[in-house]
Amino acid sequence: MPTEMSDERVQRNEDSYCADYIEALLTAPETAATVLAERIARLYAEGRFAHWGAEKDQDFPVEDMEKILAVDCFDFVMRGTRQESSGLMYVDVERQDDYLL
């Protein structure tokens, strides 16, 4: 899902929508597809993609829409571990090919 845009007038809510989808995957997997479809429909209804297209903003090509809305398209997961260095917190991420679904 997209996380940035050039127009400050549109609310950035993708993180919440993504969290809703992940929560559904973990707690009620049978509802996850519906939750995702509803959240993507909200993004369209809220005008979240109104600035996409070369004639509107060349940094947001319409051809990228399919890619940013694709989910569950990788056959691996990323495992994150919280780390701290010089007082700065960060997440060290490592690809995991040996996971169980």
NORTA-V225286 format. One record per run of one state. SS is the DSSP state (H for helix, E for strand, L for the rest). FROM is the first residue (numbers start at 1). LEN is the number of residues. If there is no record, write none. Layout:
ss = {SS	SS}
from = {FROM	FROM}
len = {LEN	LEN}
This chain:
ss = {L	H	L	H	L	E	L	E	L	H	L	E	L	E	L}
from = {1	14	28	29	46	53	54	57	58	62	69	77	86	88	97}
len = {13	14	1	17	7	1	3	1	4	7	8	9	2	9	5}
